[in-house]
Amino acid sequence: MLSVLVLIHELGHFLMARLFKMRVEEFGIGIPPRAKKLFTHKGTLFSLNWLPIGGFVKLYGEDMDDPSQASSPEAFFNKPIWQRAGVLVAGVTMNFLLGVFAFGVVYTVLGIPTKTDKVIVVDVGKGTPAETAGIKIGSEIKKITFGNEEIVFVGVDGFIKAVEPLKGKTIDITTLVKDGTEEVVEIVPRLDPPQGQGALGVALSNIEMKMYPIWQRPFRGIVVGMEEAWSWGKEIASSMGTLIWGILTGKGVPKDVSGPIGIYQVSKQVYSVGWIAVIQFMAILSINLAILNIMPFPALDGGRVFFLFVEKIIGKKYKNRIEGYVHTVGMIFLIGLMVLVTVRDVIHLIRP
């Protein structure tokens, strides 16, 4: 899965470079050392490499100490800043679009999340009044009855407000279960529920997975996918900020950060759920990869874009030797961070 995401990322760089008539020396599948030269097309060598983790694109004209590259109109360095920036952000854009598309596929199959006035039970806590009464996950709460009086409510907020004055009293709740039948359960809302739980011990939602006509679902799915991708993007960006702040302040790496081994462990759980869950997980990883790469950190695409801004500010091109040193230091830091997180993941496997 990670290999596919990285290849899609590199494909974005490749296609944008070709669009701006930059020469691409090599498109590598996997990470060197090289295992085999596959073929050459329009001056680009397509290669297969021994480490099957993603891939890479080698652009002509990134080494300006080479006189032949420095004078070539096909060289990356000799293209306008906006074209070079376009090539650098193309990989991030491809990952974000892949995430949107994958979320769109998920919602096309499962239905489109639609806000309603319904009160739907999405979870039932262990040892709660709801579990004791037999309220089922996925059922819809239709009616509250206290004595001979029906308590009217609208939506989740209305239901919660209706239950509040009935704490400690025996009430009847009518639910519509998935097979279309109604069930009436007797329940006593708790007067003093544990922190984080409500009086009944249920998690409620007003979102219904609505099955629109099949021809509408892909388009609606893409729209919802964009919203989902944007939401995940903000969440991931916030987590990245927390990660960096923790490192700078000496607090260390947060516990919820994982490397390849941790991702593999989560992947195993996702695969056991089914292919829809796999696609959704791939979408989240793709958005994660996009956010990570756009950060203005050395060795990442965002770091390289930052140097383009420096070039724009000073108003002239500069030899890229210093930039190369900065990116090398950044790469060493990132590799060290990955090793640190991986070691911690291994320790968690040994001592869960």
C-alpha positions in Angstrom: 0.0 0.0 0.0 2.8 2.5 0.9 4.6 1.6 -2.3 1.5 2.4 -4.4 1.1 5.7 -2.5 4.7 6.7 -3.1 4.6 5.7 -6.7 1.5 7.8 -7.3 3.4 10.7 -5.6 6.4 10.3 -7.9 4.1 9.9 -10.9 2.9 13.4 -10.1 6.4 14.8 -10.2 7.1 12.9 -13.5 4.0 14.0 -15.3 4.3 17.7 -14.3 8.0 17.7 -15.3 7.2 16.3 -18.7 4.3 18.8 -19.1 6.9 21.6 -18.6 9.4 19.9 -21.0 11.9 19.1 -18.3 14.1 16.1 -19.0 13.5 13.2 -16.5 16.6 11.1 -16.3 15.1 8.1 -14.5 11.8 6.9 -13.1 12.6 4.2 -10.5 10.2 1.6 -9.2 11.5 0.8 -5.7 14.5 2.2 -4.0 18.1 1.6 -5.3 20.3 -0.3 -5.7 19.1 -0.9 -9.2 18.0 -4.5 -10.1 17.1 -4.1 -13.7 16.8 -1.5 -16.5 13.2 -2.0 -17.8 13.1 0.3 -20.9 13.9 3.9 -22.1 11.2 6.2 -23.3 11.7 9.8 -24.5 15.0 10.0 -22.8 13.7 8.6 -19.5 15.1 5.3 -18.1 12.5 3.2 -16.3 14.2 1.0 -13.8 13.3 -1.7 -11.2 15.1 -1.5 -7.9 15.8 -3.9 -5.2 14.0 -2.3 -2.3 10.3 -2.6 -3.1 9.2 0.5 -1.1 7.8 3.3 -3.4 10.0 4.8 -6.1 11.8 8.0 -7.2 12.1 10.5 -10.0 15.5 11.8 -11.0 15.2 15.2 -12.8 17.9 16.5 -15.2 19.4 19.8 -14.1 19.3 19.5 -10.4 23.1 19.5 -10.2 24.1 23.0 -11.3 27.8 22.3 -10.8 27.6 20.2 -14.0 28.2 22.7 -16.9 26.2 20.7 -19.4 23.1 20.7 -17.1 23.6 24.3 -16.2 23.2 25.4 -19.8 20.4 23.1 -20.9 16.9 24.4 -21.5 15.6 21.1 -20.3 17.2 21.4 -17.0 15.0 21.7 -13.9 17.1 24.6 -12.5 16.7 26.7 -15.7 12.9 26.6 -15.7 10.8 29.5 -14.2 10.2 29.3 -10.5 6.4 28.7 -10.9 7.1 25.6 -13.1 9.7 24.2 -10.6 7.2 24.8 -7.8 4.5 23.0 -9.8 6.7 20.0 -10.2 7.5 19.9 -6.5 3.9 20.2 -5.3 2.5 17.8 -8.0 3.3 14.7 -5.8 1.5 16.2 -2.9 -1.5 17.0 -5.1 -1.6 13.5 -6.5 -1.7 12.0 -3.0 -4.4 14.4 -1.9 -6.5 13.6 -5.0 -6.0 9.9 -4.5 -7.3 10.3 -0.9 -10.3 12.2 -2.2 -11.0 9.5 -4.9 -10.6 6.6 -2.4 -13.0 8.2 0.1 -15.4 8.7 -2.9 -15.2 5.0 -3.6 -16.0 4.2 0.0 -19.0 6.4 0.2 -20.3 5.3 -3.3 -20.5 1.7 -1.9 -21.6 2.4 1.7 -23.9 5.3 0.9 -23.6 9.1 1.3 -23.5 10.4 4.8 -26.5 12.7 5.1 -27.6 14.8 8.1 -31.2 14.0 9.3 -33.4 14.5 12.3 -33.1 10.8 13.1 -31.5 9.6 16.4 -29.4 6.6 15.5 -27.5 4.4 18.0 -24.0 4.0 16.8 -22.5 2.4 20.0 -23.7 0.9 23.3 -21.4 1.0 26.3 -20.5 -2.0 28.4 -22.5 -2.4 31.6 -24.7 0.6 30.8 -28.5 0.9 31.1 -28.8 0.7 27.3 -26.9 -2.6 27.2 -29.0 -4.0 30.0 -32.2 -2.9 28.3 -31.1 -4.5 25.0 -30.9 -1.4 22.8 -29.2 -2.5 19.6 -26.4 -0.8 17.7 -27.8 0.6 14.4 -31.3 1.0 15.7 -33.2 4.3 15.4 -34.8 5.8 18.5 -38.4 6.8 17.6 -40.3 7.5 20.8 -40.0 8.1 24.5 -42.9 7.2 26.8 -43.1 8.2 30.5 -46.2 6.8 32.2 -48.9 7.3 29.6 -47.4 10.4 28.1 -45.3 10.5 24.9 -42.3 12.8 25.2 -41.8 14.7 21.9 -38.3 15.4 20.6 -36.5 16.3 17.4 -33.0 15.2 16.6 -30.1 14.1 18.8 -30.0 17.3 20.8 -33.7 17.2 21.3 -33.5 13.5 22.5 -30.8 14.4 25.0 -32.8 17.3 26.4 -35.9 15.1 26.7 -34.0 12.4 28.7 -32.4 14.9 31.1 -35.4 15.5 33.4 -36.2 11.8 33.3 -33.1 10.6 35.0 -33.7 8.0 37.7 -37.2 7.3 36.4 -38.5 4.3 34.5 -39.3 5.1 30.9 -40.1 3.2 27.7 -38.0 3.8 24.5 -39.3 2.6 21.2 -36.6 1.8 18.6 -36.7 0.8 15.0 -34.2 -2.0 14.4 -32.4 -2.7 11.1 -34.9 -5.4 10.0 -37.7 -2.8 10.1 -39.4 -4.0 13.2 -40.1 -1.9 16.3 -38.9 -2.8 19.8 -40.0 -1.2 23.1 -37.5 -1.4 25.9 -37.8 -0.4 29.6 -34.9 1.7 30.9 -33.9 3.9 33.8 -31.5 6.7 32.8 -28.7 7.1 35.3 -28.7 10.1 37.7 -24.9 10.3 37.9 -23.3 8.6 34.8 -19.5 8.1 34.6 -17.5 10.9 33.1 -17.7 10.9 29.3 -20.9 8.9 29.3 -24.5 9.9 29.1 -27.5 8.9 31.2 -28.3 5.9 28.9 -24.7 4.9 27.9 -25.2 5.2 24.1 -23.4 7.1 21.4 -25.8 8.8 19.0 -25.6 10.2 15.5 -27.9 12.0 13.2 -26.0 10.9 10.1 -27.7 8.4 7.8 -25.8 6.5 5.0 -28.3 7.4 2.3 -28.3 5.3 -0.9 -28.9 7.8 -3.7 -29.4 6.5 -7.3 -26.3 4.7 -8.4 -25.4 7.2 -11.1 -25.4 10.0 -8.4 -23.3 8.2 -5.8 -19.9 8.6 -7.5 -20.3 12.3 -7.8 -21.7 12.8 -4.3 -19.0 10.4 -3.0 -16.3 12.6 -4.4 -17.8 15.7 -2.8 -18.0 13.9 0.6 -14.5 12.5 -0.1 -13.2 16.0 -0.5 -14.7 17.1 2.8 -13.4 13.9 4.5 -9.9 14.4 3.1 -9.8 18.1 4.2 -11.0 17.1 7.7 -8.2 14.4 7.9 -5.7 16.9 6.5 -6.4 19.4 9.3 -6.2 16.6 11.9 -2.9 15.3 10.5 -1.4 18.8 10.2 -2.3 19.4 13.9 -0.7 16.1 14.9 2.5 17.0 12.9 2.7 20.3 14.8 2.4 18.5 18.1 5.1 16.0 17.0 7.6 18.8 16.1 6.8 20.8 19.2 7.4 17.7 21.3 10.8 17.2 19.7 11.8 20.8 20.1 10.7 21.0 23.7 12.3 17.7 24.7 9.0 15.9 25.4 9.8 13.3 22.8 7.7 11.6 20.2 4.0 11.3 21.0 2.7 7.8 21.7 0.3 7.7 18.8 3.1 8.2 16.2 4.1 5.0 14.4 6.6 4.0 11.8 6.4 1.2 9.1 6.0 -1.6 11.7 3.2 0.3 13.5 1.5 0.9 10.2 1.8 -2.7 9.3 0.2 -3.7 12.6 -2.8 -1.4 11.9 -3.0 -2.7 8.4 -3.5 -6.3 9.6 -6.5 -5.2 11.6 -7.9 -3.2 8.7 -7.5 -6.1 6.3 -9.5 -8.3 8.6 -12.4 -5.9 8.3 -12.7 -6.0 4.5 -11.7 -4.2 1.3 -13.8 -1.1 2.0 -11.8 -0.6 5.2 -8.6 -1.1 3.3 -9.5 1.6 0.8 -10.5 4.0 3.6 -7.2 3.3 5.4 -5.3 3.9 2.1 -7.1 7.2 1.7 -6.0 8.3 5.2 -2.4 7.3 4.6 -2.4 9.1 1.3 -3.6 12.3 2.9 -1.0 11.7 5.6 1.8 11.5 3.0 0.6 14.7 1.3 0.6 16.7 4.6 4.0 15.3 5.6 5.6 16.2 2.3 4.2 19.7 2.0 5.8 20.7 5.3 8.6 23.2 4.9 11.2 20.9 6.3 14.5 20.1 4.6 14.5 17.0 2.3 10.7 17.2 1.9 8.9 18.8 -1.1 7.8 21.6 1.1 11.4 22.3 2.1 12.4 22.5 -1.5 9.5 24.9 -2.3 10.8 27.0 0.6 14.1 27.5 -1.1 12.3 28.6 -4.2 10.7 31.4 -2.1 14.2 32.3 -1.0 15.3 32.6 -4.6 12.2 34.7 -5.4 13.0 37.1 -2.5 16.7 37.6 -3.3 15.8 38.0 -7.0 18.4 35.7 -8.5 19.4 32.1 -8.8 21.9 30.7 -6.5 24.2 27.7 -6.6 22.4 24.8 -5.0 25.3 23.3 -3.1 24.2 24.9 0.2 20.6 23.7 -0.4 21.9 20.2 -1.0 23.7 20.2 2.4 20.6 21.4 4.2 18.5 18.7 2.6 21.1 16.1 3.5 20.9 17.1 7.1 17.1 17.0 7.0 17.2 13.6 5.5 19.5 12.3 8.2 17.2 13.7 10.8 14.1 12.1 9.2 15.8 8.7 9.0 16.9 9.0 12.6 13.4 9.8 13.6 12.1 6.8 11.7 14.6 4.5 13.3 13.7 5.9 16.7 9.9 5.3 16.1 10.6 1.9 14.6 12.6 0.8 17.6 9.7 1.9 19.8 7.3 0.0 17.7 9.4 -3.2 18.0 9.6 -2.7 21.8 5.7 -2.4 21.9 5.5 -5.7 19.9 7.8 -7.4 22.4 6.3 -5.8 25.5 2.7 -4.8 24.6 
